[in-house]
Amino acid sequence: MQIDGMVSGLKTADIIDSLMNVAAIPKNLITAKITDRNTMIGNLQTLNASLQALAAKAKTAASAQSLAAFAATSSADGVTVTAGPTASPFSTSVVVDAVASAHSVVTAAAGVDAWGGTFTLVASDGTKTEVASPGTTAAEFANAVNAAKAGITASVVPGGKDASGNPLFRIQLSSTATGRAAAFTLYRGSAAGVDAGVAPDMATEPGAAILAQGADARIRLFAGTAAEQTLTSASNTFSGIGQGIDVTVSKASIDPVTVSVAYDPKAQSATAESFVKDIASLLTRIDNGSKATVAAAGEKTTLGVFTGDSTVRSLRSALANAVQYPVGGVSPSSVGISIDRYGALSFDSEKFGKAMAADPEGTQAIFTAVAGRVAQTASQYSDTYDGMLTRRITGQESEVKTLKDQVTQWDRRLEDRRAALERTYASLEVQLSGFQSQSSWLTSQLAGLSKSASS
């Protein structure tokens, strides 16, 4: 049990706490260093994540078609033009003779119990699919057709009434795809009966009809010239009528429809500007994190989280060089990508647009080279395994681990120190108590001697 100055009158607990506070100064310094290192690690990890994202964007931007952006137009609503990244400026006229259609058949009207047995669907390529109706109703037959998954859907439609007033039903069947290849024939009978010629075609029965014949879409290029050419498509989309250019039709046209593809300067400039802004944002973050605020006399100077960090400073310099170094003797500033004397990266969209209009291939080459250098730099620093920034983070984490081990050792050392102080002051109180007892005894003895001498 701790005795707090019961004999000496000293506040030994306060004295011990004061001495421990002095002894704990080295530990507190280490703890503060751990806090600083963890702050640095967090900021480096955030910077590294942003750098990895930039590396991915830069790899895309380094593609030879990264600035491929086109505006596709058509002179008629029934024709839609799509330009892919490999497209080039193009213009032509097409005449839409027909759009693709699905094959559709409706059967003759029949009573509720006329739909049992086996039926056979024959595709345009001769493929036969037998459909066995589980019952005799029109609904059961339609369900069996749908379950066959032959690319044909069936629905029950009303067929009026017979002479006795009983309801009649029809089955409307339609191909799920369009085009001539989607045509089909429905036979009443088995596949063997179809081969033998004894299974009747249900579309030819009295009251039945082919509602729509499966047909391909047809367009003509260079109509009215010696080079006139007819193209067909089962899906209403014609791929590759020009390099990387597709056309989709939705209705026929008698007059030629003009389709055009041209460069889209605004989209090209927007793509380049977005990439440059990503680089500029990262450079600004590094600059802001590296600033040191010099305080007035008597006040504390504030350092940025990256101030004095050689790895971050090297990254900043490498990114700036990747952007501003010439490409084949041509400065990127000639196409609107420049860094001023203060190190700020900027993008001039008007200048870039003029460069693209004057020399699209040369401007693309400069942009591709810059993006490639940025990608290489970003990967060099942010690689998951051996990136320079990654290694810097790993080194900081290793240092924090060492510092935490030191804190643990200091905790044990301070516990021993406190125990030793408590023992020392407890022993002091005991000794003082003994001295006090001896003093009282001596005082009483001296008092007795005085009385004897007096008598």
C-alpha positions in Angstrom: 0.0 0.0 0.0 1.4 3.4 -1.0 1.9 5.8 1.9 1.8 9.4 0.7 4.0 11.4 3.1 2.3 10.3 6.3 5.6 10.7 8.2 7.6 13.2 6.1 4.6 15.3 5.2 5.8 15.3 1.5 3.3 14.7 -1.4 5.3 11.7 -2.6 2.6 10.7 -5.2 2.9 14.1 -6.9 6.7 14.0 -6.7 6.7 10.5 -8.3 4.3 11.7 -11.1 6.6 14.7 -11.8 9.7 12.5 -12.0 7.8 10.1 -14.3 6.8 12.9 -16.5 10.4 13.8 -17.0 11.4 10.2 -17.5 8.6 9.8 -20.1 9.9 12.6 -22.4 11.8 10.3 -24.7 8.7 8.1 -25.1 6.5 11.1 -25.8 8.9 12.2 -28.5 8.7 8.8 -30.1 4.9 8.8 -29.9 4.7 12.2 -31.6 7.0 10.9 -34.3 4.7 8.0 -34.9 1.8 10.4 -35.3 3.7 12.4 -37.8 4.8 9.3 -39.8 1.2 7.9 -39.9 0.0 11.3 -41.2 2.7 11.1 -43.9 1.8 7.5 -44.7 -1.9 8.4 -45.2 -1.0 11.3 -47.5 1.4 9.2 -49.5 -1.1 6.5 -49.9 -3.7 9.0 -51.1 -1.2 10.4 -53.6 -0.2 6.9 -54.7 -3.8 6.0 -55.4 -4.3 9.1 -57.5 -1.1 8.4 -59.3 -2.3 4.8 -60.1 -5.5 6.2 -61.5 -3.6 8.7 -63.6 -1.4 5.8 -64.9 -4.5 4.0 -66.1 -5.9 7.1 -67.8 -2.5 7.8 -69.4 -2.3 4.3 -70.9 -5.7 4.9 -72.6 -4.6 8.4 -73.7 -1.4 6.9 -75.2 -3.4 5.0 -77.8 -3.0 6.1 -81.4 -6.8 6.6 -81.5 -7.2 8.3 -78.1 -8.4 11.5 -79.8 -10.6 9.8 -82.3 -13.9 11.7 -82.0 -16.3 12.1 -84.8 -19.7 13.8 -85.4 -22.0 11.5 -87.5 -25.0 13.0 -89.3 -27.8 11.8 -91.5 -30.2 13.8 -93.7 -33.2 11.6 -92.8 -34.6 10.4 -89.5 -34.9 6.8 -90.8 -31.1 6.4 -91.1 -28.8 6.6 -88.1 -25.0 6.8 -88.4 -22.4 5.6 -85.9 -18.7 6.3 -86.1 -16.2 4.2 -84.1 -12.7 5.1 -83.0 -11.2 3.8 -86.2 -13.4 5.9 -88.4 -12.2 8.7 -90.8 -14.0 11.6 -92.4 -16.6 10.2 -94.9 -19.7 11.1 -96.8 -21.9 9.2 -99.1 -25.6 8.6 -100.1 -27.7 5.6 -99.6 -31.2 4.6 -100.8 -33.1 2.4 -98.3 -35.2 0.0 -100.4 -36.5 -2.1 -97.5 -36.1 -2.6 -93.7 -35.7 -6.0 -92.1 -38.8 -7.7 -90.9 -39.6 -10.7 -88.7 -41.5 -13.7 -90.1 -45.1 -13.9 -88.8 -47.9 -16.5 -89.4 -51.4 -16.8 -88.1 -53.2 -20.1 -88.1 -56.8 -20.8 -89.2 -59.4 -20.6 -86.4 -60.2 -23.8 -84.6 -62.0 -25.0 -81.6 -60.8 -25.3 -78.0 -59.9 -29.0 -78.5 -58.2 -28.8 -81.9 -54.6 -28.1 -80.7 -53.4 -31.5 -79.5 -50.8 -33.8 -81.0 -47.4 -33.2 -82.6 -46.4 -30.2 -84.7 -43.1 -29.4 -86.5 -41.4 -26.1 -86.9 -39.0 -25.9 -89.9 -36.5 -23.1 -90.0 -35.2 -21.5 -93.3 -32.1 -23.7 -93.1 -34.2 -26.8 -92.9 -33.7 -27.4 -89.1 -36.8 -29.2 -87.7 -38.1 -28.8 -84.2 -40.9 -31.0 -83.0 -43.5 -29.5 -80.6 -45.6 -31.9 -78.7 -48.6 -30.2 -77.1 -49.4 -31.6 -73.6 -53.1 -31.0 -74.1 -55.6 -30.0 -76.7 -56.2 -26.3 -75.9 -54.7 -23.4 -77.9 -53.0 -22.1 -74.7 -51.2 -25.4 -74.1 -50.0 -25.5 -77.7 -48.7 -21.9 -77.5 -46.9 -22.7 -74.3 -45.3 -25.7 -75.9 -44.0 -23.6 -78.8 -42.5 -21.0 -76.5 -40.9 -23.7 -74.4 -39.2 -25.3 -77.5 -36.9 -22.2 -77.7 -36.7 -22.4 -81.5 -36.5 -18.7 -81.9 -40.3 -18.4 -82.4 -42.9 -17.0 -80.0 -46.6 -18.0 -80.0 -49.7 -16.2 -78.7 -53.3 -17.1 -78.6 -55.7 -14.7 -80.4 -59.5 -14.9 -80.7 -60.9 -16.5 -83.9 -64.5 -15.7 -83.5 -67.3 -18.3 -83.0 -68.5 -21.4 -84.8 -72.0 -22.0 -86.0 -73.0 -23.2 -82.5 -71.6 -20.1 -80.9 -68.6 -21.9 -79.4 -65.4 -19.7 -79.3 -62.7 -20.3 -81.8 -59.0 -19.6 -81.4 -56.0 -18.8 -83.6 -52.3 -19.0 -82.9 -50.0 -16.2 -84.1 -46.4 -17.2 -84.4 -43.5 -14.7 -84.9 -39.8 -15.1 -85.2 -37.8 -13.4 -82.5 -35.2 -12.2 -85.1 -35.6 -10.3 -88.3 -34.3 -11.2 -91.7 -34.8 -13.7 -94.4 -33.0 -16.4 -92.4 -35.7 -16.0 -89.6 -38.5 -17.4 -91.9 -40.1 -20.6 -90.7 -42.9 -23.0 -91.6 -45.3 -24.7 -89.2 -46.5 -28.2 -90.1 -49.2 -30.2 -88.4 -47.5 -33.5 -87.9 -44.1 -35.0 -87.0 -40.7 -34.4 -88.6 -41.0 -37.8 -90.3 -44.4 -36.7 -91.7 -42.8 -33.5 -93.0 -40.1 -35.5 -94.8 -42.7 -37.9 -96.2 -44.8 -34.9 -97.5 -47.9 -35.9 -95.5 -47.8 -33.2 -92.9 -49.8 -30.1 -94.0 -48.4 -26.6 -93.9 -50.6 -24.8 -91.4 -50.1 -21.4 -93.1 -51.8 -22.7 -96.3 -54.9 -24.0 -94.5 -58.2 -22.1 -95.2 -58.3 -19.0 -93.0 -54.6 -19.1 -92.2 -52.1 -16.5 -93.6 -48.5 -15.3 -93.6 -48.7 -11.9 -92.0 -45.2 -10.9 -92.7 -42.5 -12.6 -94.7 -39.1 -12.6 -93.0 -36.9 -10.4 -95.1 -33.5 -8.6 -95.0 -33.0 -4.9 -95.0 -31.7 -3.6 -98.3 -29.8 -0.4 -99.1 -28.1 0.8 -102.3 -24.9 2.6 -102.4 -24.0 4.9 -105.3 -27.5 4.6 -106.6 -27.9 5.6 -110.3 -24.3 5.2 -111.1 -22.3 2.5 -112.8 -20.9 1.6 -109.3 -24.4 1.0 -107.8 -24.2 -1.7 -105.1 -26.9 -3.4 -103.0 -26.2 -4.4 -99.4 -28.4 -6.6 -97.2 -28.6 -7.0 -93.5 -30.9 -9.2 -91.3 -30.7 -6.7 -88.4 -31.3 -3.3 -90.1 -27.7 -2.4 -89.2 -25.1 -2.3 -91.9 -21.5 -2.5 -90.6 -18.5 -1.0 -92.3 -20.1 1.0 -95.1 -17.1 3.2 -94.4 -14.0 2.6 -92.2 -15.4 2.2 -88.7 -18.8 3.5 -89.8 -22.1 1.7 -89.3 -25.6 2.7 -90.6 -28.9 1.6 -89.0 -32.1 2.0 -91.0 -35.7 2.1 -89.6 -37.8 3.0 -92.7 -37.5 2.8 -96.4 -36.8 5.9 -98.5 -37.2 6.7 -102.1 -34.8 9.6 -102.2 -31.1 9.1 -101.4 -30.1 9.8 -97.8 -26.8 11.5 -97.2 -24.7 10.1 -94.4 -21.6 12.0 -93.2 -18.8 11.6 -90.7 -16.5 14.4 -89.8 -14.0 15.2 -87.0 -15.6 16.6 -83.8 -13.1 19.3 -82.6 -15.0 20.0 -79.4 -15.0 16.3 -78.4 -11.3 15.9 -79.3 -10.4 19.0 -77.3 -12.5 17.9 -74.3 -10.7 14.5 -74.2 -7.3 16.1 -74.2 -8.3 18.8 -71.7 -9.7 16.2 -69.3 -6.4 14.3 -69.3 -4.3 17.4 -68.9 -6.5 18.6 -66.0 -5.9 15.3 -64.2 -2.2 15.8 -64.4 -2.5 19.4 -63.3 -4.6 18.4 -60.4 -2.0 16.0 -59.2 0.8 18.5 -59.6 -1.2 21.1 -57.6 -1.8 18.6 -54.8 1.9 18.0 -54.6 2.7 21.7 -54.6 0.1 22.4 -51.9 1.4 19.6 -49.7 5.0 20.8 -50.1 4.4 24.4 -49.0 6.0 25.8 -45.8 4.2 28.7 -44.1 6.9 30.9 -42.6 5.4 32.4 -39.4 6.1 35.8 -37.9 8.7 36.3 -35.1 7.8 34.3 -32.1 5.3 32.0 -33.9 5.7 28.5 -35.2 6.5 27.8 -38.9 4.1 25.3 -40.5 5.5 22.7 -42.9 3.5 20.8 -45.5 3.0 17.1 -45.4 5.4 16.6 -48.3 7.9 19.4 -47.4 11.4 18.0 -47.8 10.3 14.6 -49.1 12.8 13.8 -51.9 10.6 11.1 -53.5 7.6 13.3 -53.9 9.8 16.2 -55.1 11.3 13.8 -57.7 7.9 12.6 -58.8 6.7 16.2 -59.3 9.8 17.0 -61.4 9.4 13.7 -63.5 5.7 14.4 -64.3 6.5 18.0 -65.3 9.3 16.9 -67.6 7.1 14.2 -69.1 4.6 16.9 -70.1 6.8 19.7 -71.3 9.7 17.9 -73.0 9.6 18.2 -76.8 8.3 15.4 -79.0 10.4 15.0 -82.1 11.7 18.5 -81.7 8.2 20.0 -81.3 7.1 21.4 -78.0 3.8 20.3 -76.5 3.1 24.0 -76.0 2.6 24.3 -79.7 -0.7 22.3 -79.3 -1.8 24.1 -76.2 -0.2 21.9 -73.4 2.2 24.1 -71.4 3.8 24.7 -68.0 4.5 28.3 -67.0 7.5 29.6 -65.1 5.7 28.9 -61.8 5.3 25.3 -62.7 1.5 25.5 -63.3 0.2 23.2 -66.1 -2.4 24.6 -68.4 -4.4 23.6 -71.5 -5.4 26.0 -74.3 -8.4 24.4 -75.9 -8.5 27.0 -78.8 -4.9 26.4 -79.6 -5.4 22.7 -79.4 -8.4 22.8 -81.7 -6.5 24.8 -84.3 -3.6 22.3 -84.2 -6.0 19.4 -84.7 -7.6 21.2 -87.7 -4.2 22.0 -89.2 -2.4 18.7 -88.5 -4.6 16.0 -86.9 -2.0 13.3 -87.2 0.9 15.4 -85.9 -1.2 16.7 -83.0 -2.3 13.1 -82.1 1.3 12.0 -82.2 2.4 14.7 -79.8 -0.5 14.0 -77.4 0.2 10.2 -77.6 3.9 10.7 -76.8 3.1 13.0 -73.8 0.5 10.5 -72.5 3.0 7.6 -73.0 5.7 9.4 -71.0 3.2 10.3 -68.2 2.0 6.6 -68.1 5.6 5.4 -67.8 6.4 7.9 -65.0 3.2 7.2 -63.1 3.8 3.5 -63.3 7.5 3.9 -62.3 6.4 5.6 -59.1 3.2 3.9 -58.2 3.8 0.2 -59.2 2.3 -2.0 -56.6 5.5 -4.0 -56.0 8.6 -1.8 -56.9 7.2 1.7 -57.4 9.4 4.4 -55.9 6.4 5.9 -54.1 5.3 2.5 -53.0 8.7 1.7 -51.5 8.6 5.1 -49.8 5.3 4.2 -48.1 6.7 0.7 -47.2 9.8 2.4 -45.6 7.6 4.7 -43.5 5.5 1.8 -42.4 8.6 -0.1 -41.4 9.8 2.9 -39.4 6.5 3.2 -37.6 6.7 -0.5 -36.6 10.2 0.1 -35.2 9.0 3.2 -33.3 6.1 1.2 -31.8 8.5 -1.4 -30.6 10.5 1.3 -28.9 7.4 2.7 -27.2 6.6 -0.8 -25.9 10.1 -1.0 -24.4 9.8 2.5 -22.9 6.5 1.4 -21.3 8.2 -1.5 -19.6 11.1 0.7 -18.6 8.8 3.4 -17.1 6.8 0.8 -15.2 10.0 -0.4 -13.6 11.1 3.2 -12.9 7.7 4.0 -11.2 7.9 0.9 -9.1 11.5 1.8 -8.0 10.5 5.3 -7.1 7.5 4.0 -5.1 9.8 1.6 -3.2 12.3 4.3 -2.6 9.8 6.8 -1.1 8.0 4.1 0.9 11.4 3.1 2.4 12.1 6.8 3.1 8.8 7.0 5.1 9.7 3.8 7.0 13.1 5.1 7.9 11.8 8.5 8.9 9.2 6.7 11.1 12.1 4.8 12.8 14.1 8.0 13.3 11.1 9.7 14.7 10.6 6.8 17.2 14.3 6.9 18.2 14.0 10.7 18.6 11.0 10.4 20.9 12.8 7.7 23.0 15.9 9.8 23.3 13.9 12.8 24.3 12.1 10.9 27.0 15.5 9.5 28.3 17.1 13.0 28.4 14.0 14.3 30.3 14.4 11.5 32.9 18.1 12.3 33.4 17.3 16.0 33.9 14.8 15.2 36.7 17.3 12.9 38.5 20.0 15.6 38.4 17.6 18.2 39.8 16.6 16.0 42.8 
